[in-house]
Amino acid sequence: MACGQNSMLKLYRNLLRESKKWCNYNYREFALRKIRHEFRKNKIIEDPTKIQDCYVKGLQSLETIKRQVIIGNLYKTNKLVIEMDKA
């Protein structure tokens, strides 16, 4: 399984894209913060085996997010005040 720079960037973009699909503001913002934090924290890793482990963990997280987005969107709630347009 390739885990070069291009595949890591693709994984990062896919994680962000899927997280933005959440209807619930709190879940969406938490996931976005967590993804950004983890990628920044692991940016300094140079060991190929650790990079591979992080990549696999990221793929698992992506699948989890996809499932949770589907389940979460089945039970939509009203938008929070913070989400309302200020137009």
Biopython code that builds the backbone (N, CA, C, O; Angstrom):
import numpy as np
from Bio.PDB.StructureBuilder import StructureBuilder

atoms = [
    (1, "MET", "N", (0.849, -1.179, 0.000)),
    (1, "MET", "CA", (0.000, 0.000, 0.000)),
    (1, "MET", "C", (0.893, 1.241, 0.000)),
    (1, "MET", "O", (1.728, 1.419, 0.886)),
    (2, "ALA", "N", (0.706, 2.075, -0.986)),
    (2, "ALA", "CA", (1.526, 3.271, -1.105)),
    (2, "ALA", "C", (1.080, 4.324, -0.099)),
    (2, "ALA", "O", (-0.112, 4.550, 0.106)),
    (3, "CYS", "N", (2.056, 4.952, 0.514)),
    (3, "CYS", "CA", (1.714, 6.030, 1.443)),
    (3, "CYS", "C", (2.683, 7.190, 1.246)),
    (3, "CYS", "O", (3.258, 7.706, 2.204)),
    (4, "GLY", "N", (2.853, 7.585, 0.003)),
    (4, "GLY", "CA", (3.714, 8.708, -0.321)),
    (4, "GLY", "C", (3.013, 10.027, -0.027)),
    (4, "GLY", "O", (1.910, 10.058, 0.520)),
    (5, "GLN", "N", (3.665, 11.095, -0.396)),
    (5, "GLN", "CA", (3.138, 12.421, -0.110)),
    (5, "GLN", "C", (1.800, 12.662, -0.810)),
    (5, "GLN", "O", (0.884, 13.236, -0.222)),
    (6, "ASN", "N", (1.690, 12.225, -2.062)),
    (6, "ASN", "CA", (0.436, 12.430, -2.794)),
    (6, "ASN", "C", (-0.724, 11.674, -2.162)),
    (6, "ASN", "O", (-1.828, 12.206, -2.046)),
    (7, "SER", "N", (-0.474, 10.441, -1.755)),
    (7, "SER", "CA", (-1.557, 9.662, -1.150)),
    (7, "SER", "C", (-1.932, 10.217, 0.225)),
    (7, "SER", "O", (-3.097, 10.155, 0.615)),
    (8, "MET", "N", (-0.957, 10.758, 0.963)),
    (8, "MET", "CA", (-1.259, 11.383, 2.256)),
    (8, "MET", "C", (-2.108, 12.636, 2.063)),
    (8, "MET", "O", (-3.065, 12.864, 2.804)),
    (9, "LEU", "N", (-1.758, 13.442, 1.072)),
    (9, "LEU", "CA", (-2.542, 14.646, 0.800)),
    (9, "LEU", "C", (-3.960, 14.292, 0.360)),
    (9, "LEU", "O", (-4.926, 14.955, 0.738)),
    (10, "LYS", "N", (-4.067, 13.242, -0.438)),
    (10, "LYS", "CA", (-5.384, 12.789, -0.878)),
    (10, "LYS", "C", (-6.209, 12.304, 0.314)),
    (10, "LYS", "O", (-7.401, 12.599, 0.412)),
    (11, "LEU", "N", (-5.573, 11.563, 1.213)),
    (11, "LEU", "CA", (-6.251, 11.098, 2.422)),
    (11, "LEU", "C", (-6.706, 12.281, 3.269)),
    (11, "LEU", "O", (-7.831, 12.295, 3.767)),
    (12, "TYR", "N", (-5.840, 13.264, 3.430)),
    (12, "TYR", "CA", (-6.164, 14.465, 4.208)),
    (12, "TYR", "C", (-7.376, 15.186, 3.612)),
    (12, "TYR", "O", (-8.308, 15.546, 4.331)),
    (13, "ARG", "N", (-7.354, 15.390, 2.311)),
    (13, "ARG", "CA", (-8.476, 16.068, 1.646)),
    (13, "ARG", "C", (-9.761, 15.258, 1.767)),
    (13, "ARG", "O", (-10.832, 15.822, 1.993)),
    (14, "ASN", "N", (-9.662, 13.941, 1.619)),
    (14, "ASN", "CA", (-10.851, 13.095, 1.740)),
    (14, "ASN", "C", (-11.425, 13.124, 3.153)),
    (14, "ASN", "O", (-12.642, 13.161, 3.332)),
    (15, "LEU", "N", (-10.548, 13.108, 4.150)),
    (15, "LEU", "CA", (-11.013, 13.190, 5.536)),
    (15, "LEU", "C", (-11.740, 14.512, 5.780)),
    (15, "LEU", "O", (-12.813, 14.531, 6.384)),
    (16, "LEU", "N", (-11.158, 15.611, 5.313)),
    (16, "LEU", "CA", (-11.803, 16.914, 5.488)),
    (16, "LEU", "C", (-13.128, 16.981, 4.735)),
    (16, "LEU", "O", (-14.126, 17.478, 5.258)),
    (17, "ARG", "N", (-13.127, 16.479, 3.510)),
    (17, "ARG", "CA", (-14.337, 16.517, 2.681)),
    (17, "ARG", "C", (-15.473, 15.721, 3.328)),
    (17, "ARG", "O", (-16.609, 16.190, 3.390)),
    (18, "GLU", "N", (-15.161, 14.533, 3.802)),
    (18, "GLU", "CA", (-16.195, 13.702, 4.427)),
    (18, "GLU", "C", (-16.680, 14.312, 5.738)),
    (18, "GLU", "O", (-17.867, 14.239, 6.055)),
    (19, "SER", "N", (-15.777, 14.908, 6.493)),
    (19, "SER", "CA", (-16.163, 15.507, 7.774)),
    (19, "SER", "C", (-17.096, 16.692, 7.581)),
    (19, "SER", "O", (-17.953, 16.954, 8.424)),
    (20, "LYS", "N", (-16.936, 17.400, 6.490)),
    (20, "LYS", "CA", (-17.792, 18.559, 6.223)),
    (20, "LYS", "C", (-19.223, 18.156, 5.880)),
    (20, "LYS", "O", (-20.110, 19.009, 5.842)),
    (21, "LYS", "N", (-19.457, 16.891, 5.634)),
    (21, "LYS", "CA", (-20.799, 16.412, 5.289)),
    (21, "LYS", "C", (-21.687, 16.209, 6.517)),
    (21, "LYS", "O", (-22.894, 16.014, 6.380)),
    (22, "TRP", "N", (-21.105, 16.252, 7.699)),
    (22, "TRP", "CA", (-21.884, 16.063, 8.919)),
    (22, "TRP", "C", (-22.873, 17.202, 9.092)),
    (22, "TRP", "O", (-22.513, 18.367, 8.926)),
    (23, "CYS", "N", (-24.102, 16.880, 9.422)),
    (23, "CYS", "CA", (-25.110, 17.913, 9.678)),
    (23, "CYS", "C", (-24.932, 18.523, 11.063)),
    (23, "CYS", "O", (-25.183, 19.713, 11.255)),
    (24, "ASN", "N", (-24.506, 17.728, 12.012)),
    (24, "ASN", "CA", (-24.356, 18.208, 13.379)),
    (24, "ASN", "C", (-23.089, 19.058, 13.499)),
    (24, "ASN", "O", (-21.983, 18.586, 13.236)),
    (25, "TYR", "N", (-23.270, 20.301, 13.896)),
    (25, "TYR", "CA", (-22.172, 21.264, 13.989)),
    (25, "TYR", "C", (-21.048, 20.770, 14.894)),
    (25, "TYR", "O", (-19.875, 20.850, 14.529)),
    (26, "ASN", "N", (-21.399, 20.265, 16.061)),
    (26, "ASN", "CA", (-20.380, 19.854, 17.028)),
    (26, "ASN", "C", (-19.528, 18.701, 16.506)),
    (26, "ASN", "O", (-18.305, 18.728, 16.645)),
    (27, "TYR", "N", (-20.151, 17.701, 15.913)),
    (27, "TYR", "CA", (-19.394, 16.581, 15.353)),
    (27, "TYR", "C", (-18.502, 17.050, 14.210)),
    (27, "TYR", "O", (-17.337, 16.664, 14.109)),
    (28, "ARG", "N", (-19.076, 17.892, 13.352)),
    (28, "ARG", "CA", (-18.343, 18.378, 12.186)),
    (28, "ARG", "C", (-17.097, 19.162, 12.608)),
    (28, "ARG", "O", (-15.998, 18.905, 12.115)),
    (29, "GLU", "N", (-17.274, 20.102, 13.510)),
    (29, "GLU", "CA", (-16.144, 20.928, 13.938)),
    (29, "GLU", "C", (-15.104, 20.117, 14.713)),
    (29, "GLU", "O", (-13.902, 20.344, 14.570)),
    (30, "PHE", "N", (-15.567, 19.178, 15.530)),
    (30, "PHE", "CA", (-14.624, 18.326, 16.258)),
    (30, "PHE", "C", (-13.779, 17.509, 15.289)),
    (30, "PHE", "O", (-12.559, 17.431, 15.432)),
    (31, "ALA", "N", (-14.431, 16.903, 14.307)),
    (31, "ALA", "CA", (-13.707, 16.070, 13.343)),
    (31, "ALA", "C", (-12.696, 16.898, 12.559)),
    (31, "ALA", "O", (-11.565, 16.459, 12.349)),
    (32, "LEU", "N", (-13.088, 18.078, 12.131)),
    (32, "LEU", "CA", (-12.168, 18.931, 11.373)),
    (32, "LEU", "C", (-10.963, 19.333, 12.220)),
    (32, "LEU", "O", (-9.826, 19.301, 11.748)),
    (33, "ARG", "N", (-11.218, 19.713, 13.477)),
    (33, "ARG", "CA", (-10.104, 20.078, 14.369)),
    (33, "ARG", "C", (-9.186, 18.890, 14.619)),
    (33, "ARG", "O", (-7.962, 19.026, 14.597)),
    (34, "LYS", "N", (-9.778, 17.732, 14.856)),
    (34, "LYS", "CA", (-9.002, 16.525, 15.158)),
    (34, "LYS", "C", (-8.130, 16.118, 13.966)),
    (34, "LYS", "O", (-6.965, 15.761, 14.142)),
    (35, "ILE", "N", (-8.687, 16.169, 12.770)),
    (35, "ILE", "CA", (-7.934, 15.800, 11.571)),
    (35, "ILE", "C", (-6.747, 16.741, 11.383)),
    (35, "ILE", "O", (-5.621, 16.295, 11.166)),
    (36, "ARG", "N", (-7.003, 18.032, 11.465)),
    (36, "ARG", "CA", (-5.919, 19.009, 11.298)),
    (36, "ARG", "C", (-4.845, 18.826, 12.363)),
    (36, "ARG", "O", (-3.651, 18.882, 12.070)),
    (37, "HIS", "N", (-5.278, 18.607, 13.597)),
    (37, "HIS", "CA", (-4.331, 18.431, 14.697)),
    (37, "HIS", "C", (-3.453, 17.199, 14.481)),
    (37, "HIS", "O", (-2.234, 17.270, 14.638)),
    (38, "GLU", "N", (-4.063, 16.083, 14.127)),
    (38, "GLU", "CA", (-3.308, 14.841, 13.941)),
    (38, "GLU", "C", (-2.309, 14.952, 12.792)),
    (38, "GLU", "O", (-1.179, 14.476, 12.904)),
    (39, "PHE", "N", (-2.716, 15.572, 11.697)),
    (39, "PHE", "CA", (-1.794, 15.700, 10.566)),
    (39, "PHE", "C", (-0.639, 16.639, 10.908)),
    (39, "PHE", "O", (0.501, 16.384, 10.520)),
    (40, "ARG", "N", (-0.922, 17.712, 11.621)),
    (40, "ARG", "CA", (0.166, 18.619, 12.030)),
    (40, "ARG", "C", (1.108, 17.940, 13.016)),
    (40, "ARG", "O", (2.325, 18.108, 12.936)),
    (41, "LYS", "N", (0.546, 17.177, 13.941)),
    (41, "LYS", "CA", (1.350, 16.488, 14.947)),
    (41, "LYS", "C", (2.257, 15.445, 14.299)),
    (41, "LYS", "O", (3.410, 15.289, 14.700)),
    (42, "ASN", "N", (1.745, 14.739, 13.308)),
    (42, "ASN", "CA", (2.494, 13.645, 12.689)),
    (42, "ASN", "C", (3.314, 14.078, 11.478)),
    (42, "ASN", "O", (3.911, 13.243, 10.800)),
    (43, "LYS", "N", (3.344, 15.361, 11.210)),
    (43, "LYS", "CA", (4.090, 15.878, 10.060)),
    (43, "LYS", "C", (5.589, 15.604, 10.173)),
    (43, "LYS", "O", (6.275, 15.486, 9.157)),
    (44, "ILE", "N", (6.096, 15.503, 11.390)),
    (44, "ILE", "CA", (7.540, 15.360, 11.601)),
    (44, "ILE", "C", (8.022, 13.908, 11.550)),
    (44, "ILE", "O", (9.226, 13.657, 11.609)),
    (45, "ILE", "N", (7.112, 12.968, 11.443)),
    (45, "ILE", "CA", (7.494, 11.549, 11.427)),
    (45, "ILE", "C", (8.247, 11.237, 10.138)),
    (45, "ILE", "O", (7.823, 11.613, 9.045)),
    (46, "GLU", "N", (9.373, 10.541, 10.288)),
    (46, "GLU", "CA", (10.182, 10.174, 9.126)),
    (46, "GLU", "C", (10.329, 8.665, 8.953)),
    (46, "GLU", "O", (10.729, 8.203, 7.884)),
    (47, "ASP", "N", (10.014, 7.903, 9.977)),
    (47, "ASP", "CA", (10.136, 6.448, 9.919)),
    (47, "ASP", "C", (9.050, 5.875, 8.998)),
    (47, "ASP", "O", (7.862, 6.074, 9.254)),
    (48, "PRO", "N", (9.442, 5.167, 7.932)),
    (48, "PRO", "CA", (8.455, 4.645, 6.965)),
    (48, "PRO", "C", (7.401, 3.725, 7.586)),
    (48, "PRO", "O", (6.248, 3.737, 7.155)),
    (49, "THR", "N", (7.775, 2.938, 8.578)),
    (49, "THR", "CA", (6.781, 2.044, 9.186)),
    (49, "THR", "C", (5.755, 2.836, 9.991)),
    (49, "THR", "O", (4.570, 2.504, 9.988)),
    (50, "LYS", "N", (6.207, 3.876, 10.675)),
    (50, "LYS", "CA", (5.264, 4.716, 11.424)),
    (50, "LYS", "C", (4.365, 5.504, 10.475)),
    (50, "LYS", "O", (3.182, 5.705, 10.750)),
    (51, "ILE", "N", (4.933, 5.944, 9.366)),
    (51, "ILE", "CA", (4.135, 6.651, 8.356)),
    (51, "ILE", "C", (3.068, 5.716, 7.805)),
    (51, "ILE", "O", (1.915, 6.111, 7.632)),
    (52, "GLN", "N", (3.459, 4.478, 7.532)),
    (52, "GLN", "CA", (2.505, 3.480, 7.032)),
    (52, "GLN", "C", (1.402, 3.229, 8.057)),
    (52, "GLN", "O", (0.229, 3.129, 7.698)),
    (53, "ASP", "N", (1.774, 3.129, 9.329)),
    (53, "ASP", "CA", (0.783, 2.925, 10.390)),
    (53, "ASP", "C", (-0.193, 4.097, 10.465)),
    (53, "ASP", "O", (-1.399, 3.900, 10.614)),
    (54, "CYS", "N", (0.330, 5.307, 10.361)),
    (54, "CYS", "CA", (-0.532, 6.496, 10.391)),
    (54, "CYS", "C", (-1.462, 6.524, 9.184)),
    (54, "CYS", "O", (-2.623, 6.918, 9.295)),
    (55, "TYR", "N", (-0.950, 6.108, 8.041)),
    (55, "TYR", "CA", (-1.762, 6.078, 6.824)),
    (55, "TYR", "C", (-2.914, 5.084, 6.964)),
    (55, "TYR", "O", (-4.054, 5.386, 6.611)),
    (56, "VAL", "N", (-2.607, 3.910, 7.479)),
    (56, "VAL", "CA", (-3.642, 2.887, 7.681)),
    (56, "VAL", "C", (-4.670, 3.377, 8.700)),
    (56, "VAL", "O", (-5.873, 3.190, 8.513)),
    (57, "LYS", "N", (-4.202, 3.995, 9.763)),
    (57, "LYS", "CA", (-5.110, 4.551, 10.773)),
    (57, "LYS", "C", (-6.005, 5.626, 10.150)),
    (57, "LYS", "O", (-7.190, 5.716, 10.469)),
    (58, "GLY", "N", (-5.434, 6.432, 9.267)),
    (58, "GLY", "CA", (-6.208, 7.458, 8.575)),
    (58, "GLY", "C", (-7.277, 6.864, 7.674)),
    (58, "GLY", "O", (-8.399, 7.369, 7.618)),
    (59, "LEU", "N", (-6.932, 5.792, 6.968)),
    (59, "LEU", "CA", (-7.920, 5.121, 6.116)),
    (59, "LEU", "C", (-9.061, 4.537, 6.948)),
    (59, "LEU", "O", (-10.225, 4.597, 6.554)),
    (60, "GLN", "N", (-8.711, 3.974, 8.096)),
    (60, "GLN", "CA", (-9.745, 3.439, 8.986)),
    (60, "GLN", "C", (-10.636, 4.561, 9.510)),
    (60, "GLN", "O", (-11.853, 4.403, 9.615)),
    (61, "SER", "N", (-10.027, 5.681, 9.834)),
    (61, "SER", "CA", (-10.802, 6.831, 10.308)),
    (61, "SER", "C", (-11.725, 7.356, 9.216)),
    (61, "SER", "O", (-12.852, 7.765, 9.492)),
    (62, "LEU", "N", (-11.248, 7.342, 7.984)),
    (62, "LEU", "CA", (-12.070, 7.789, 6.862)),
    (62, "LEU", "C", (-13.305, 6.912, 6.714)),
    (62, "LEU", "O", (-14.409, 7.419, 6.515)),
    (63, "GLU", "N", (-13.126, 5.618, 6.809)),
    (63, "GLU", "CA", (-14.268, 4.703, 6.712)),
    (63, "GLU", "C", (-15.238, 4.908, 7.873)),
    (63, "GLU", "O", (-16.454, 4.860, 7.690)),
    (64, "THR", "N", (-14.699, 5.135, 9.056)),
    (64, "THR", "CA", (-15.546, 5.386, 10.223)),
    (64, "THR", "C", (-16.347, 6.667, 10.036)),
    (64, "THR", "O", (-17.543, 6.704, 10.325)),
    (65, "ILE", "N", (-15.692, 7.709, 9.557)),
    (65, "ILE", "CA", (-16.380, 8.984, 9.343)),
    (65, "ILE", "C", (-17.478, 8.824, 8.302)),
    (65, "ILE", "O", (-18.576, 9.355, 8.471)),
    (66, "LYS", "N", (-17.194, 8.100, 7.232)),
    (66, "LYS", "CA", (-18.209, 7.888, 6.196)),
    (66, "LYS", "C", (-19.449, 7.207, 6.778)),
    (66, "LYS", "O", (-20.578, 7.607, 6.495)),
    (67, "ARG", "N", (-19.227, 6.175, 7.593)),
    (67, "ARG", "CA", (-20.360, 5.472, 8.212)),
    (67, "ARG", "C", (-21.120, 6.382, 9.165)),
    (67, "ARG", "O", (-22.350, 6.412, 9.151)),
    (68, "GLN", "N", (-20.391, 7.120, 9.990)),
    (68, "GLN", "CA", (-21.034, 7.973, 10.982)),
    (68, "GLN", "C", (-21.787, 9.136, 10.342)),
    (68, "GLN", "O", (-22.812, 9.571, 10.865)),
    (69, "VAL", "N", (-21.292, 9.634, 9.229)),
    (69, "VAL", "CA", (-21.995, 10.707, 8.519)),
    (69, "VAL", "C", (-23.339, 10.196, 8.022)),
    (69, "VAL", "O", (-24.352, 10.887, 8.137)),
    (70, "ILE", "N", (-23.352, 9.002, 7.476)),
    (70, "ILE", "CA", (-24.607, 8.423, 6.984)),
    (70, "ILE", "C", (-25.590, 8.242, 8.133)),
    (70, "ILE", "O", (-26.759, 8.610, 8.022)),
    (71, "ILE", "N", (-25.118, 7.681, 9.223)),
    (71, "ILE", "CA", (-25.994, 7.456, 10.379)),
    (71, "ILE", "C", (-26.451, 8.781, 10.975)),
    (71, "ILE", "O", (-27.629, 8.952, 11.290)),
    (72, "GLY", "N", (-25.522, 9.717, 11.128)),
    (72, "GLY", "CA", (-25.856, 11.008, 11.720)),
    (72, "GLY", "C", (-26.844, 11.803, 10.891)),
    (72, "GLY", "O", (-27.680, 12.522, 11.437)),
    (73, "ASN", "N", (-26.753, 11.681, 9.585)),
    (73, "ASN", "CA", (-27.653, 12.431, 8.716)),
    (73, "ASN", "C", (-29.049, 11.824, 8.641)),
    (73, "ASN", "O", (-29.972, 12.453, 8.124)),
    (74, "LEU", "N", (-29.207, 10.618, 9.148)),
    (74, "LEU", "CA", (-30.544, 10.026, 9.218)),
    (74, "LEU", "C", (-31.404, 10.749, 10.255)),
    (74, "LEU", "O", (-32.630, 10.770, 10.153)),
    (75, "TYR", "N", (-30.752, 11.335, 11.244)),
    (75, "TYR", "CA", (-31.450, 11.986, 12.349)),
    (75, "TYR", "C", (-31.065, 13.456, 12.412)),
    (75, "TYR", "O", (-30.416, 13.897, 13.360)),
    (76, "LYS", "N", (-31.463, 14.200, 11.409)),
    (76, "LYS", "CA", (-31.108, 15.617, 11.339)),
    (76, "LYS", "C", (-31.831, 16.406, 12.426)),
    (76, "LYS", "O", (-32.945, 16.074, 12.831)),
    (77, "THR", "N", (-31.167, 17.450, 12.879)),
    (77, "THR", "CA", (-31.751, 18.361, 13.860)),
    (77, "THR", "C", (-31.724, 19.770, 13.286)),
    (77, "THR", "O", (-31.119, 20.020, 12.244)),
    (78, "ASN", "N", (-32.379, 20.675, 13.973)),
    (78, "ASN", "CA", (-32.349, 22.069, 13.549)),
    (78, "ASN", "C", (-30.944, 22.629, 13.710)),
    (78, "ASN", "O", (-30.169, 22.175, 14.552)),
    (79, "LYS", "N", (-30.633, 23.622, 12.888)),
    (79, "LYS", "CA", (-29.321, 24.251, 12.983)),
    (79, "LYS", "C", (-29.204, 25.021, 14.290)),
    (79, "LYS", "O", (-30.191, 25.529, 14.822)),
    (80, "LEU", "N", (-27.985, 25.095, 14.792)),
    (80, "LEU", "CA", (-27.711, 25.882, 15.982)),
    (80, "LEU", "C", (-27.629, 27.355, 15.610)),
    (80, "LEU", "O", (-27.484, 27.698, 14.436)),
    (81, "VAL", "N", (-27.720, 28.207, 16.592)),
    (81, "VAL", "CA", (-27.653, 29.644, 16.354)),
    (81, "VAL", "C", (-26.331, 30.019, 15.685)),
    (81, "VAL", "O", (-26.296, 30.898, 14.823)),
    (82, "ILE", "N", (-25.274, 29.369, 16.072)),
    (82, "ILE", "CA", (-23.951, 29.673, 15.526)),
    (82, "ILE", "C", (-23.850, 29.343, 14.033)),
    (82, "ILE", "O", (-22.992, 29.880, 13.334)),
    (83, "GLU", "N", (-24.719, 28.467, 13.551)),
    (83, "GLU", "CA", (-24.699, 28.062, 12.148)),
    (83, "GLU", "C", (-25.578, 28.927, 11.256)),
    (83, "GLU", "O", (-25.469, 28.857, 10.032)),
    (84, "MET", "N", (-26.435, 29.728, 11.837)),
    (84, "MET", "CA", (-27.374, 30.534, 11.055)),
    (84, "MET", "C", (-26.633, 31.576, 10.227)),
    (84, "MET", "O", (-25.632, 32.140, 10.667)),
    (85, "ASP", "N", (-27.142, 31.822, 9.019)),
    (85, "ASP", "CA", (-26.563, 32.861, 8.165)),
    (85, "ASP", "C", (-26.853, 34.227, 8.759)),
    (85, "ASP", "O", (-27.933, 34.472, 9.299)),
    (86, "LYS", "N", (-25.880, 35.105, 8.653)),
    (86, "LYS", "CA", (-26.034, 36.447, 9.211)),
    (86, "LYS", "C", (-26.410, 37.454, 8.135)),
    (86, "LYS", "O", (-26.247, 38.659, 8.329)),
    (87, "ALA", "N", (-26.904, 36.983, 7.021)),
    (87, "ALA", "CA", (-27.237, 37.872, 5.898)),
    (87, "ALA", "C", (-28.482, 38.671, 6.144)),
    (87, "ALA", "O", (-28.887, 39.461, 5.291)),
]
sb = StructureBuilder()
sb.init_structure("model")
sb.init_model(0)
sb.init_chain("A")
sb.init_seg("    ")
for serial, (resi, resn, name, xyz) in enumerate(atoms, 1):
    if name == "N":
        sb.init_residue(resn, " ", resi, " ")
    sb.init_atom(name, np.array(xyz, "f"), 0.0, 1.0, " ", f" {name:<3s}", serial, name[0])
structure = sb.get_structure()
